Amino acid sequence: MMRHSEVVSFDLKQIEGHWRDAARLDHANAQVSYVRETLRGTFEGIAGRPERAELKRFLEHAWPKVDYLGGLLIDDLMAALV
């Protein structure tokens, strides 16, 4: 059992790769979340960052699969990509 004082390590490059793969496999939550985290700088410094065109494509594919609030988030993210 993990105690609160224990630190969990992670490989950000591996996480970014898995998240991007899920977005490419057309998972709406991954598409929106990946774009959001990319724009927030979560993956700064990781080689092979996606082009804006790919990020826009993720959002376009996610659009028909999200609810109203997801649509608002997609609108905001698209505006940030312009």
mmCIF file of the N, C-alpha and C atoms, coordinates in Angstrom:
data_MODEL
# 
_entry.id   MODEL 
# 
loop_
_atom_site.group_PDB 
_atom_site.id 
_atom_site.type_symbol 
_atom_site.label_atom_id 
_atom_site.label_alt_id 
_atom_site.label_comp_id 
_atom_site.label_asym_id 
_atom_site.label_entity_id 
_atom_site.label_seq_id 
_atom_site.pdbx_PDB_ins_code 
_atom_site.Cartn_x 
_atom_site.Cartn_y 
_atom_site.Cartn_z 
_atom_site.occupancy 
_atom_site.B_iso_or_equiv 
_atom_site.pdbx_formal_charge 
_atom_site.auth_seq_id 
_atom_site.auth_comp_id 
_atom_site.auth_asym_id 
_atom_site.auth_atom_id 
_atom_site.pdbx_PDB_model_num 
ATOM 1   N N  . MET A 1 1  ? 0.833   -1.176 0.000   1.00 0.00 ? 1  MET A N  1 
ATOM 2   C CA . MET A 1 1  ? 0.000   0.000  0.000   1.00 0.00 ? 1  MET A CA 1 
ATOM 3   C C  . MET A 1 1  ? 0.884   1.247  0.000   1.00 0.00 ? 1  MET A C  1 
ATOM 4   N N  . MET A 1 2  ? 0.545   2.203  -0.850  1.00 0.00 ? 2  MET A N  1 
ATOM 5   C CA . MET A 1 2  ? 1.345   3.417  -0.966  1.00 0.00 ? 2  MET A CA 1 
ATOM 6   C C  . MET A 1 2  ? 0.942   4.421  0.113   1.00 0.00 ? 2  MET A C  1 
ATOM 7   N N  . ARG A 1 3  ? 1.964   5.002  0.724   1.00 0.00 ? 3  ARG A N  1 
ATOM 8   C CA . ARG A 1 3  ? 1.716   6.055  1.705   1.00 0.00 ? 3  ARG A CA 1 
ATOM 9   C C  . ARG A 1 3  ? 1.721   7.400  1.011   1.00 0.00 ? 3  ARG A C  1 
ATOM 10  N N  . HIS A 1 4  ? 1.103   8.387  1.628   1.00 0.00 ? 4  HIS A N  1 
ATOM 11  C CA . HIS A 1 4  ? 1.031   9.729  1.048   1.00 0.00 ? 4  HIS A CA 1 
ATOM 12  C C  . HIS A 1 4  ? 2.408   10.324 0.799   1.00 0.00 ? 4  HIS A C  1 
ATOM 13  N N  . SER A 1 5  ? 3.393   9.924  1.551   1.00 0.00 ? 5  SER A N  1 
ATOM 14  C CA . SER A 1 5  ? 4.729   10.501 1.410   1.00 0.00 ? 5  SER A CA 1 
ATOM 15  C C  . SER A 1 5  ? 5.517   9.881  0.249   1.00 0.00 ? 5  SER A C  1 
ATOM 16  N N  . GLU A 1 6  ? 5.048   8.763  -0.301  1.00 0.00 ? 6  GLU A N  1 
ATOM 17  C CA . GLU A 1 6  ? 5.746   8.125  -1.399  1.00 0.00 ? 6  GLU A CA 1 
ATOM 18  C C  . GLU A 1 6  ? 5.488   8.896  -2.694  1.00 0.00 ? 6  GLU A C  1 
ATOM 19  N N  . VAL A 1 7  ? 6.519   8.952  -3.523  1.00 0.00 ? 7  VAL A N  1 
ATOM 20  C CA . VAL A 1 7  ? 6.426   9.661  -4.793  1.00 0.00 ? 7  VAL A CA 1 
ATOM 21  C C  . VAL A 1 7  ? 6.256   8.652  -5.916  1.00 0.00 ? 7  VAL A C  1 
ATOM 22  N N  . VAL A 1 8  ? 5.322   8.942  -6.799  1.00 0.00 ? 8  VAL A N  1 
ATOM 23  C CA . VAL A 1 8  ? 5.111   8.094  -7.960  1.00 0.00 ? 8  VAL A CA 1 
ATOM 24  C C  . VAL A 1 8  ? 5.823   8.750  -9.132  1.00 0.00 ? 8  VAL A C  1 
ATOM 25  N N  . SER A 1 9  ? 6.710   8.018  -9.777  1.00 0.00 ? 9  SER A N  1 
ATOM 26  C CA . SER A 1 9  ? 7.408   8.571  -10.925 1.00 0.00 ? 9  SER A CA 1 
ATOM 27  C C  . SER A 1 9  ? 6.654   8.212  -12.199 1.00 0.00 ? 9  SER A C  1 
ATOM 28  N N  . PHE A 1 10 ? 6.844   9.010  -13.222 1.00 0.00 ? 10 PHE A N  1 
ATOM 29  C CA . PHE A 1 10 ? 6.204   8.746  -14.500 1.00 0.00 ? 10 PHE A CA 1 
ATOM 30  C C  . PHE A 1 10 ? 7.075   9.286  -15.608 1.00 0.00 ? 10 PHE A C  1 
ATOM 31  N N  . ASP A 1 11 ? 6.860   8.768  -16.788 1.00 0.00 ? 11 ASP A N  1 
ATOM 32  C CA . ASP A 1 11 ? 7.604   9.158  -17.965 1.00 0.00 ? 11 ASP A CA 1 
ATOM 33  C C  . ASP A 1 11 ? 6.679   9.996  -18.838 1.00 0.00 ? 11 ASP A C  1 
ATOM 34  N N  . LEU A 1 12 ? 6.879   11.310 -18.825 1.00 0.00 ? 12 LEU A N  1 
ATOM 35  C CA . LEU A 1 12 ? 5.991   12.218 -19.543 1.00 0.00 ? 12 LEU A CA 1 
ATOM 36  C C  . LEU A 1 12 ? 5.980   11.934 -21.043 1.00 0.00 ? 12 LEU A C  1 
ATOM 37  N N  . LYS A 1 13 ? 7.114   11.548 -21.596 1.00 0.00 ? 13 LYS A N  1 
ATOM 38  C CA . LYS A 1 13 ? 7.159   11.232 -23.024 1.00 0.00 ? 13 LYS A CA 1 
ATOM 39  C C  . LYS A 1 13 ? 6.275   10.023 -23.334 1.00 0.00 ? 13 LYS A C  1 
ATOM 40  N N  . GLN A 1 14 ? 6.317   9.027  -22.481 1.00 0.00 ? 14 GLN A N  1 
ATOM 41  C CA . GLN A 1 14 ? 5.495   7.834  -22.677 1.00 0.00 ? 14 GLN A CA 1 
ATOM 42  C C  . GLN A 1 14 ? 4.007   8.182  -22.519 1.00 0.00 ? 14 GLN A C  1 
ATOM 43  N N  . ILE A 1 15 ? 3.687   8.991  -21.539 1.00 0.00 ? 15 ILE A N  1 
ATOM 44  C CA . ILE A 1 15 ? 2.304   9.410  -21.331 1.00 0.00 ? 15 ILE A CA 1 
ATOM 45  C C  . ILE A 1 15 ? 1.803   10.188 -22.541 1.00 0.00 ? 15 ILE A C  1 
ATOM 46  N N  . GLU A 1 16 ? 2.613   11.118 -23.031 1.00 0.00 ? 16 GLU A N  1 
ATOM 47  C CA . GLU A 1 16 ? 2.240   11.906 -24.208 1.00 0.00 ? 16 GLU A CA 1 
ATOM 48  C C  . GLU A 1 16 ? 1.994   10.985 -25.398 1.00 0.00 ? 16 GLU A C  1 
ATOM 49  N N  . GLY A 1 17 ? 2.838   9.988  -25.578 1.00 0.00 ? 17 GLY A N  1 
ATOM 50  C CA . GLY A 1 17 ? 2.695   9.048  -26.681 1.00 0.00 ? 17 GLY A CA 1 
ATOM 51  C C  . GLY A 1 17 ? 1.409   8.240  -26.600 1.00 0.00 ? 17 GLY A C  1 
ATOM 52  N N  . HIS A 1 18 ? 1.087   7.765  -25.409 1.00 0.00 ? 18 HIS A N  1 
ATOM 53  C CA . HIS A 1 18 ? -0.150  6.992  -25.234 1.00 0.00 ? 18 HIS A CA 1 
ATOM 54  C C  . HIS A 1 18 ? -1.378  7.869  -25.480 1.00 0.00 ? 18 HIS A C  1 
ATOM 55  N N  . TRP A 1 19 ? -1.331  9.090  -24.961 1.00 0.00 ? 19 TRP A N  1 
ATOM 56  C CA . TRP A 1 19 ? -2.459  9.997  -25.114 1.00 0.00 ? 19 TRP A CA 1 
ATOM 57  C C  . TRP A 1 19 ? -2.657  10.353 -26.594 1.00 0.00 ? 19 TRP A C  1 
ATOM 58  N N  . ARG A 1 20 ? -1.565  10.625 -27.276 1.00 0.00 ? 20 ARG A N  1 
ATOM 59  C CA . ARG A 1 20 ? -1.633  10.958 -28.698 1.00 0.00 ? 20 ARG A CA 1 
ATOM 60  C C  . ARG A 1 20 ? -2.135  9.759  -29.506 1.00 0.00 ? 20 ARG A C  1 
ATOM 61  N N  . ASP A 1 21 ? -1.656  8.566  -29.170 1.00 0.00 ? 21 ASP A N  1 
ATOM 62  C CA . ASP A 1 21 ? -2.135  7.363  -29.859 1.00 0.00 ? 21 ASP A CA 1 
ATOM 63  C C  . ASP A 1 21 ? -3.640  7.196  -29.688 1.00 0.00 ? 21 ASP A C  1 
ATOM 64  N N  . ALA A 1 22 ? -4.137  7.419  -28.480 1.00 0.00 ? 22 ALA A N  1 
ATOM 65  C CA . ALA A 1 22 ? -5.580  7.308  -28.235 1.00 0.00 ? 22 ALA A CA 1 
ATOM 66  C C  . ALA A 1 22 ? -6.347  8.350  -29.046 1.00 0.00 ? 22 ALA A C  1 
ATOM 67  N N  . ALA A 1 23 ? -5.796  9.554  -29.153 1.00 0.00 ? 23 ALA A N  1 
ATOM 68  C CA . ALA A 1 23 ? -6.435  10.600 -29.958 1.00 0.00 ? 23 ALA A CA 1 
ATOM 69  C C  . ALA A 1 23 ? -6.464  10.183 -31.421 1.00 0.00 ? 23 ALA A C  1 
ATOM 70  N N  . ARG A 1 24 ? -5.384  9.601  -31.891 1.00 0.00 ? 24 ARG A N  1 
ATOM 71  C CA . ARG A 1 24 ? -5.331  9.144  -33.284 1.00 0.00 ? 24 ARG A CA 1 
ATOM 72  C C  . ARG A 1 24 ? -6.264  7.970  -33.541 1.00 0.00 ? 24 ARG A C  1 
ATOM 73  N N  . LEU A 1 25 ? -6.606  7.233  -32.498 1.00 0.00 ? 25 LEU A N  1 
ATOM 74  C CA . LEU A 1 25 ? -7.558  6.123  -32.623 1.00 0.00 ? 25 LEU A CA 1 
ATOM 75  C C  . LEU A 1 25 ? -9.002  6.611  -32.491 1.00 0.00 ? 25 LEU A C  1 
ATOM 76  N N  . ASP A 1 26 ? -9.182  7.917  -32.471 1.00 0.00 ? 26 ASP A N  1 
ATOM 77  C CA . ASP A 1 26 ? -10.497 8.551  -32.520 1.00 0.00 ? 26 ASP A CA 1 
ATOM 78  C C  . ASP A 1 26 ? -11.271 8.513  -31.202 1.00 0.00 ? 26 ASP A C  1 
ATOM 79  N N  . HIS A 1 27 ? -10.565 8.493  -30.081 1.00 0.00 ? 27 HIS A N  1 
ATOM 80  C CA . HIS A 1 27 ? -11.224 8.580  -28.772 1.00 0.00 ? 27 HIS A CA 1 
ATOM 81  C C  . HIS A 1 27 ? -11.442 10.059 -28.449 1.00 0.00 ? 27 HIS A C  1 
ATOM 82  N N  . ALA A 1 28 ? -12.697 10.468 -28.388 1.00 0.00 ? 28 ALA A N  1 
ATOM 83  C CA . ALA A 1 28 ? -13.039 11.885 -28.231 1.00 0.00 ? 28 ALA A CA 1 
ATOM 84  C C  . ALA A 1 28 ? -12.413 12.513 -26.984 1.00 0.00 ? 28 ALA A C  1 
ATOM 85  N N  . ASN A 1 29 ? -12.485 11.837 -25.847 1.00 0.00 ? 29 ASN A N  1 
ATOM 86  C CA . ASN A 1 29 ? -11.914 12.415 -24.625 1.00 0.00 ? 29 ASN A CA 1 
ATOM 87  C C  . ASN A 1 29 ? -10.417 12.621 -24.754 1.00 0.00 ? 29 ASN A C  1 
ATOM 88  N N  . ALA A 1 30 ? -9.742  11.674 -25.379 1.00 0.00 ? 30 ALA A N  1 
ATOM 89  C CA . ALA A 1 30 ? -8.297  11.813 -25.588 1.00 0.00 ? 30 ALA A CA 1 
ATOM 90  C C  . ALA A 1 30 ? -8.007  12.944 -26.565 1.00 0.00 ? 30 ALA A C  1 
ATOM 91  N N  . GLN A 1 31 ? -8.824  13.079 -27.593 1.00 0.00 ? 31 GLN A N  1 
ATOM 92  C CA . GLN A 1 31 ? -8.609  14.138 -28.581 1.00 0.00 ? 31 GLN A CA 1 
ATOM 93  C C  . GLN A 1 31 ? -8.696  15.518 -27.930 1.00 0.00 ? 31 GLN A C  1 
ATOM 94  N N  . VAL A 1 32 ? -9.743  15.734 -27.166 1.00 0.00 ? 32 VAL A N  1 
ATOM 95  C CA . VAL A 1 32 ? -9.928  17.043 -26.526 1.00 0.00 ? 32 VAL A CA 1 
ATOM 96  C C  . VAL A 1 32 ? -8.868  17.264 -25.445 1.00 0.00 ? 32 VAL A C  1 
ATOM 97  N N  . SER A 1 33 ? -8.645  16.274 -24.622 1.00 0.00 ? 33 SER A N  1 
ATOM 98  C CA . SER A 1 33 ? -7.683  16.417 -23.522 1.00 0.00 ? 33 SER A CA 1 
ATOM 99  C C  . SER A 1 33 ? -6.257  16.600 -24.029 1.00 0.00 ? 33 SER A C  1 
ATOM 100 N N  . TYR A 1 34 ? -5.900  15.865 -25.082 1.00 0.00 ? 34 TYR A N  1 
ATOM 101 C CA . TYR A 1 34 ? -4.550  15.978 -25.631 1.00 0.00 ? 34 TYR A CA 1 
ATOM 102 C C  . TYR A 1 34 ? -4.300  17.385 -26.159 1.00 0.00 ? 34 TYR A C  1 
ATOM 103 N N  . VAL A 1 35 ? -5.273  17.927 -26.889 1.00 0.00 ? 35 VAL A N  1 
ATOM 104 C CA . VAL A 1 35 ? -5.116  19.286 -27.402 1.00 0.00 ? 35 VAL A CA 1 
ATOM 105 C C  . VAL A 1 35 ? -5.011  20.272 -26.238 1.00 0.00 ? 35 VAL A C  1 
ATOM 106 N N  . ARG A 1 36 ? -5.862  20.128 -25.243 1.00 0.00 ? 36 ARG A N  1 
ATOM 107 C CA . ARG A 1 36 ? -5.847  21.037 -24.086 1.00 0.00 ? 36 ARG A CA 1 
ATOM 108 C C  . ARG A 1 36 ? -4.488  21.000 -23.381 1.00 0.00 ? 36 ARG A C  1 
ATOM 109 N N  . GLU A 1 37 ? -4.000  19.830 -23.114 1.00 0.00 ? 37 GLU A N  1 
ATOM 110 C CA . GLU A 1 37 ? -2.719  19.718 -22.400 1.00 0.00 ? 37 GLU A CA 1 
ATOM 111 C C  . GLU A 1 37 ? -1.554  20.195 -23.259 1.00 0.00 ? 37 GLU A C  1 
ATOM 112 N N  . THR A 1 38 ? -1.628  19.978 -24.562 1.00 0.00 ? 38 THR A N  1 
ATOM 113 C CA . THR A 1 38 ? -0.584  20.477 -25.455 1.00 0.00 ? 38 THR A CA 1 
ATOM 114 C C  . THR A 1 38 ? -0.551  21.998 -25.422 1.00 0.00 ? 38 THR A C  1 
ATOM 115 N N  . LEU A 1 39 ? -1.725  22.617 -25.509 1.00 0.00 ? 39 LEU A N  1 
ATOM 116 C CA . LEU A 1 39 ? -1.785  24.078 -25.480 1.00 0.00 ? 39 LEU A CA 1 
ATOM 117 C C  . LEU A 1 39 ? -1.380  24.651 -24.119 1.00 0.00 ? 39 LEU A C  1 
ATOM 118 N N  . ARG A 1 40 ? -1.586  23.905 -23.066 1.00 0.00 ? 40 ARG A N  1 
ATOM 119 C CA . ARG A 1 40 ? -1.191  24.347 -21.725 1.00 0.00 ? 40 ARG A CA 1 
ATOM 120 C C  . ARG A 1 40 ? 0.309   24.181 -21.478 1.00 0.00 ? 40 ARG A C  1 
ATOM 121 N N  . GLY A 1 41 ? 0.996   23.509 -22.395 1.00 0.00 ? 41 GLY A N  1 
ATOM 122 C CA . GLY A 1 41 ? 2.438   23.337 -22.251 1.00 0.00 ? 41 GLY A CA 1 
ATOM 123 C C  . GLY A 1 41 ? 2.853   22.112 -21.477 1.00 0.00 ? 41 GLY A C  1 
ATOM 124 N N  . THR A 1 42 ? 1.928   21.220 -21.217 1.00 0.00 ? 42 THR A N  1 
ATOM 125 C CA . THR A 1 42 ? 2.235   20.014 -20.445 1.00 0.00 ? 42 THR A CA 1 
ATOM 126 C C  . THR A 1 42 ? 3.332   19.185 -21.098 1.00 0.00 ? 42 THR A C  1 
ATOM 127 N N  . PHE A 1 43 ? 3.361   19.171 -22.417 1.00 0.00 ? 43 PHE A N  1 
ATOM 128 C CA . PHE A 1 43 ? 4.325   18.335 -23.129 1.00 0.00 ? 43 PHE A CA 1 
ATOM 129 C C  . PHE A 1 43 ? 5.496   19.133 -23.694 1.00 0.00 ? 43 PHE A C  1 
ATOM 130 N N  . GLU A 1 44 ? 5.734   20.330 -23.186 1.00 0.00 ? 44 GLU A N  1 
ATOM 131 C CA . GLU A 1 44 ? 6.858   21.160 -23.641 1.00 0.00 ? 44 GLU A CA 1 
ATOM 132 C C  . GLU A 1 44 ? 8.153   20.383 -23.534 1.00 0.00 ? 44 GLU A C  1 
ATOM 133 N N  . GLY A 1 45 ? 8.972   20.521 -24.542 1.00 0.00 ? 45 GLY A N  1 
ATOM 134 C CA . GLY A 1 45 ? 10.287  19.893 -24.517 1.00 0.00 ? 45 GLY A CA 1 
ATOM 135 C C  . GLY A 1 45 ? 10.314  18.465 -25.017 1.00 0.00 ? 45 GLY A C  1 
ATOM 136 N N  . ILE A 1 46 ? 9.157   17.908 -25.342 1.00 0.00 ? 46 ILE A N  1 
ATOM 137 C CA . ILE A 1 46 ? 9.112   16.553 -25.877 1.00 0.00 ? 46 ILE A CA 1 
ATOM 138 C C  . ILE A 1 46 ? 9.204   16.641 -27.394 1.00 0.00 ? 46 ILE A C  1 
ATOM 139 N N  . ALA A 1 47 ? 10.126  15.913 -27.955 1.00 0.00 ? 47 ALA A N  1 
ATOM 140 C CA . ALA A 1 47 ? 10.326  15.927 -29.412 1.00 0.00 ? 47 ALA A CA 1 
ATOM 141 C C  . ALA A 1 47 ? 9.113   15.358 -30.126 1.00 0.00 ? 47 ALA A C  1 
ATOM 142 N N  . GLY A 1 48 ? 8.904   15.798 -31.353 1.00 0.00 ? 48 GLY A N  1 
ATOM 143 C CA . GLY A 1 48 ? 7.825   15.255 -32.157 1.00 0.00 ? 48 GLY A CA 1 
ATOM 144 C C  . GLY A 1 48 ? 6.464   15.822 -31.835 1.00 0.00 ? 48 GLY A C  1 
ATOM 145 N N  . ARG A 1 49 ? 6.441   17.056 -31.372 1.00 0.00 ? 49 ARG A N  1 
ATOM 146 C CA . ARG A 1 49 ? 5.152   17.681 -31.048 1.00 0.00 ? 49 ARG A CA 1 
ATOM 147 C C  . ARG A 1 49 ? 4.288   17.775 -32.287 1.00 0.00 ? 49 ARG A C  1 
ATOM 148 N N  . PRO A 1 50 ? 2.985   17.663 -32.115 1.00 0.00 ? 50 PRO A N  1 
ATOM 149 C CA . PRO A 1 50 ? 2.085   17.665 -33.273 1.00 0.00 ? 50 PRO A CA 1 
ATOM 150 C C  . PRO A 1 50 ? 1.958   19.042 -33.921 1.00 0.00 ? 50 PRO A C  1 
ATOM 151 N N  . GLU A 1 51 ? 1.645   19.025 -35.186 1.00 0.00 ? 51 GLU A N  1 
ATOM 152 C CA . GLU A 1 51 ? 1.368   20.258 -35.910 1.00 0.00 ? 51 GLU A CA 1 
ATOM 153 C C  . GLU A 1 51 ? -0.020  20.756 -35.503 1.00 0.00 ? 51 GLU A C  1 
ATOM 154 N N  . ARG A 1 52 ? -0.227  22.048 -35.655 1.00 0.00 ? 52 ARG A N  1 
ATOM 155 C CA . ARG A 1 52 ? -1.547  22.616 -35.344 1.00 0.00 ? 52 ARG A CA 1 
ATOM 156 C C  . ARG A 1 52 ? -2.648  21.963 -36.175 1.00 0.00 ? 52 ARG A C  1 
ATOM 157 N N  . ALA A 1 53 ? -2.341  21.591 -37.402 1.00 0.00 ? 53 ALA A N  1 
ATOM 158 C CA . ALA A 1 53 ? -3.339  20.944 -38.260 1.00 0.00 ? 53 ALA A CA 1 
ATOM 159 C C  . ALA A 1 53 ? -3.831  19.641 -37.642 1.00 0.00 ? 53 ALA A C  1 
ATOM 160 N N  . GLU A 1 54 ? -2.916  18.873 -37.041 1.00 0.00 ? 54 GLU A N  1 
ATOM 161 C CA . GLU A 1 54 ? -3.325  17.622 -36.401 1.00 0.00 ? 54 GLU A CA 1 
ATOM 162 C C  . GLU A 1 54 ? -4.181  17.909 -35.176 1.00 0.00 ? 54 GLU A C  1 
ATOM 163 N N  . LEU A 1 55 ? -3.809  18.916 -34.409 1.00 0.00 ? 55 LEU A N  1 
ATOM 164 C CA . LEU A 1 55 ? -4.598  19.271 -33.224 1.00 0.00 ? 55 LEU A CA 1 
ATOM 165 C C  . LEU A 1 55 ? -6.009  19.702 -33.632 1.00 0.00 ? 55 LEU A C  1 
ATOM 166 N N  . LYS A 1 56 ? -6.111  20.502 -34.682 1.00 0.00 ? 56 LYS A N  1 
ATOM 167 C CA . LYS A 1 56 ? -7.429  20.925 -35.180 1.00 0.00 ? 56 LYS A CA 1 
ATOM 168 C C  . LYS A 1 56 ? -8.234  19.719 -35.646 1.00 0.00 ? 56 LYS A C  1 
ATOM 169 N N  . ARG A 1 57 ? -7.586  18.795 -36.312 1.00 0.00 ? 57 ARG A N  1 
ATOM 170 C CA . ARG A 1 57 ? -8.267  17.593 -36.801 1.00 0.00 ? 57 ARG A CA 1 
ATOM 171 C C  . ARG A 1 57 ? -8.813  16.773 -35.629 1.00 0.00 ? 57 ARG A C  1 
ATOM 172 N N  . PHE A 1 58 ? -8.034  16.658 -34.547 1.00 0.00 ? 58 PHE A N  1 
ATOM 173 C CA . PHE A 1 58 ? -8.526  15.952 -33.356 1.00 0.00 ? 58 PHE A CA 1 
ATOM 174 C C  . PHE A 1 58 ? -9.825  16.592 -32.863 1.00 0.00 ? 58 PHE A C  1 
ATOM 175 N N  . LEU A 1 59 ? -9.833  17.920 -32.783 1.00 0.00 ? 59 LEU A N  1 
ATOM 176 C CA . LEU A 1 59 ? -11.017 18.611 -32.290 1.00 0.00 ? 59 LEU A CA 1 
ATOM 177 C C  . LEU A 1 59 ? -12.198 18.461 -33.239 1.00 0.00 ? 59 LEU A C  1 
ATOM 178 N N  . GLU A 1 60 ? -11.942 18.536 -34.524 1.00 0.00 ? 60 GLU A N  1 
ATOM 179 C CA . GLU A 1 60 ? -13.019 18.358 -35.511 1.00 0.00 ? 60 GLU A CA 1 
ATOM 180 C C  . GLU A 1 60 ? -13.639 16.969 -35.405 1.00 0.00 ? 60 GLU A C  1 
ATOM 181 N N  . HIS A 1 61 ? -12.812 15.958 -35.164 1.00 0.00 ? 61 HIS A N  1 
ATOM 182 C CA . HIS A 1 61 ? -13.316 14.586 -35.043 1.00 0.00 ? 61 HIS A CA 1 
ATOM 183 C C  . HIS A 1 61 ? -14.055 14.381 -33.725 1.00 0.00 ? 61 HIS A C  1 
ATOM 184 N N  . ALA A 1 62 ? -13.640 15.081 -32.696 1.00 0.00 ? 62 ALA A N  1 
ATOM 185 C CA . ALA A 1 62 ? -14.282 14.940 -31.386 1.00 0.00 ? 62 ALA A CA 1 
ATOM 186 C C  . ALA A 1 62 ? -15.632 15.657 -31.327 1.00 0.00 ? 62 ALA A C  1 
ATOM 187 N N  . TRP A 1 63 ? -15.771 16.732 -32.098 1.00 0.00 ? 63 TRP A N  1 
ATOM 188 C CA . TRP A 1 63 ? -16.952 17.598 -32.009 1.00 0.00 ? 63 TRP A CA 1 
ATOM 189 C C  . TRP A 1 63 ? -18.283 16.841 -31.994 1.00 0.00 ? 63 TRP A C  1 
ATOM 190 N N  . PRO A 1 64 ? -18.547 15.946 -32.944 1.00 0.00 ? 64 PRO A N  1 
ATOM 191 C CA . PRO A 1 64 ? -19.865 15.290 -32.954 1.00 0.00 ? 64 PRO A CA 1 
ATOM 192 C C  . PRO A 1 64 ? -20.073 14.289 -31.812 1.00 0.00 ? 64 PRO A C  1 
ATOM 193 N N  . LYS A 1 65 ? -19.028 13.992 -31.065 1.00 0.00 ? 65 LYS A N  1 
ATOM 194 C CA . LYS A 1 65 ? -19.129 12.966 -30.020 1.00 0.00 ? 65 LYS A CA 1 
ATOM 195 C C  . LYS A 1 65 ? -19.205 13.534 -28.607 1.00 0.00 ? 65 LYS A C  1 
ATOM 196 N N  . VAL A 1 66 ? -19.187 14.867 -28.474 1.00 0.00 ? 66 VAL A N  1 
ATOM 197 C CA . VAL A 1 66 ? -19.172 15.457 -27.131 1.00 0.00 ? 66 VAL A CA 1 
ATOM 198 C C  . VAL A 1 66 ? -20.516 16.092 -26.807 1.00 0.00 ? 66 VAL A C  1 
ATOM 199 N N  . ASP A 1 67 ? -20.716 16.363 -25.524 1.00 0.00 ? 67 ASP A N  1 
ATOM 200 C CA . ASP A 1 67 ? -21.934 17.030 -25.097 1.00 0.00 ? 67 ASP A CA 1 
ATOM 201 C C  . ASP A 1 67 ? -21.774 18.555 -25.234 1.00 0.00 ? 67 ASP A C  1 
ATOM 202 N N  . TYR A 1 68 ? -22.750 19.282 -24.756 1.00 0.00 ? 68 TYR A N  1 
ATOM 203 C CA . TYR A 1 68 ? -22.764 20.741 -24.882 1.00 0.00 ? 68 TYR A CA 1 
ATOM 204 C C  . TYR A 1 68 ? -21.506 21.380 -24.281 1.00 0.00 ? 68 TYR A C  1 
ATOM 205 N N  . LEU A 1 69 ? -21.166 20.995 -23.054 1.00 0.00 ? 69 LEU A N  1 
ATOM 206 C CA . LEU A 1 69 ? -19.987 21.590 -22.407 1.00 0.00 ? 69 LEU A CA 1 
ATOM 207 C C  . LEU A 1 69 ? -18.698 21.209 -23.123 1.00 0.00 ? 69 LEU A C  1 
ATOM 208 N N  . GLY A 1 70 ? -18.626 19.987 -23.617 1.00 0.00 ? 70 GLY A N  1 
ATOM 209 C CA . GLY A 1 70 ? -17.475 19.580 -24.412 1.00 0.00 ? 70 GLY A CA 1 
ATOM 210 C C  . GLY A 1 70 ? -17.350 20.428 -25.665 1.00 0.00 ? 70 GLY A C  1 
ATOM 211 N N  . GLY A 1 71 ? -18.489 20.758 -26.255 1.00 0.00 ? 71 GLY A N  1 
ATOM 212 C CA . GLY A 1 71 ? -18.496 21.617 -27.432 1.00 0.00 ? 71 GLY A CA 1 
ATOM 213 C C  . GLY A 1 71 ? -17.973 23.009 -27.127 1.00 0.00 ? 71 GLY A C  1 
ATOM 214 N N  . LEU A 1 72 ? -18.334 23.530 -25.951 1.00 0.00 ? 72 LEU A N  1 
ATOM 215 C CA . LEU A 1 72 ? -17.813 24.844 -25.551 1.00 0.00 ? 72 LEU A CA 1 
ATOM 216 C C  . LEU A 1 72 ? -16.300 24.796 -25.383 1.00 0.00 ? 72 LEU A C  1 
ATOM 217 N N  . LEU A 1 73 ? -15.801 23.727 -24.790 1.00 0.00 ? 73 LEU A N  1 
ATOM 218 C CA . LEU A 1 73 ? -14.361 23.564 -24.626 1.00 0.00 ? 73 LEU A CA 1 
ATOM 219 C C  . LEU A 1 73 ? -13.675 23.467 -25.992 1.00 0.00 ? 73 LEU A C  1 
ATOM 220 N N  . ILE A 1 74 ? -14.262 22.713 -26.896 1.00 0.00 ? 74 ILE A N  1 
ATOM 221 C CA . ILE A 1 74 ? -13.691 22.598 -28.239 1.00 0.00 ? 74 ILE A CA 1 
ATOM 222 C C  . ILE A 1 74 ? -13.662 23.963 -28.920 1.00 0.00 ? 74 ILE A C  1 
ATOM 223 N N  . ASP A 1 75 ? -14.733 24.745 -28.784 1.00 0.00 ? 75 ASP A N  1 
ATOM 224 C CA . ASP A 1 75 ? -14.743 26.103 -29.353 1.00 0.00 ? 75 ASP A CA 1 
ATOM 225 C C  . ASP A 1 75 ? -13.571 26.924 -28.831 1.00 0.00 ? 75 ASP A C  1 
ATOM 226 N N  . ASP A 1 76 ? -13.350 26.880 -27.532 1.00 0.00 ? 76 ASP A N  1 
ATOM 227 C CA . ASP A 1 76 ? -12.250 27.644 -26.919 1.00 0.00 ? 76 ASP A CA 1 
ATOM 228 C C  . ASP A 1 76 ? -10.893 27.153 -27.409 1.00 0.00 ? 76 ASP A C  1 
ATOM 229 N N  . LEU A 1 77 ? -10.731 25.841 -27.490 1.00 0.00 ? 77 LEU A N  1 
ATOM 230 C CA . LEU A 1 77 ? -9.463  25.284 -27.951 1.00 0.00 ? 77 LEU A CA 1 
ATOM 231 C C  . LEU A 1 77 ? -9.206  25.616 -29.407 1.00 0.00 ? 77 LEU A C  1 
ATOM 232 N N  . MET A 1 78 ? -10.246 25.561 -30.238 1.00 0.00 ? 78 MET A N  1 
ATOM 233 C CA . MET A 1 78 ? -10.086 25.929 -31.659 1.00 0.00 ? 78 MET A CA 1 
ATOM 234 C C  . MET A 1 78 ? -9.652  27.385 -31.770 1.00 0.00 ? 78 MET A C  1 
ATOM 235 N N  . ALA A 1 79 ? -10.251 28.256 -30.973 1.00 0.00 ? 79 ALA A N  1 
ATOM 236 C CA . ALA A 1 79 ? -9.884  29.676 -31.000 1.00 0.00 ? 79 ALA A CA 1 
ATOM 237 C C  . ALA A 1 79 ? -8.421  29.872 -30.605 1.00 0.00 ? 79 ALA A C  1 
ATOM 238 N N  . ALA A 1 80 ? -7.932  29.060 -29.690 1.00 0.00 ? 80 ALA A N  1 
ATOM 239 C CA . ALA A 1 80 ? -6.545  29.158 -29.241 1.00 0.00 ? 80 ALA A CA 1 
ATOM 240 C C  . ALA A 1 80 ? -5.578  28.654 -30.325 1.00 0.00 ? 80 ALA A C  1 
ATOM 241 N N  . LEU A 1 81 ? -6.067  27.840 -31.241 1.00 0.00 ? 81 LEU A N  1 
ATOM 242 C CA . LEU A 1 81 ? -5.218  27.289 -32.293 1.00 0.00 ? 81 LEU A CA 1 
ATOM 243 C C  . LEU A 1 81 ? -5.096  28.202 -33.510 1.00 0.00 ? 81 LEU A C  1 
ATOM 244 N N  . VAL A 1 82 ? -5.898  29.249 -33.553 1.00 0.00 ? 82 VAL A N  1 
ATOM 245 C CA . VAL A 1 82 ? -5.890  30.146 -34.714 1.00 0.00 ? 82 VAL A CA 1 
ATOM 246 C C  . VAL A 1 82 ? -4.632  30.982 -34.729 1.00 0.00 ? 82 VAL A C  1 
# 
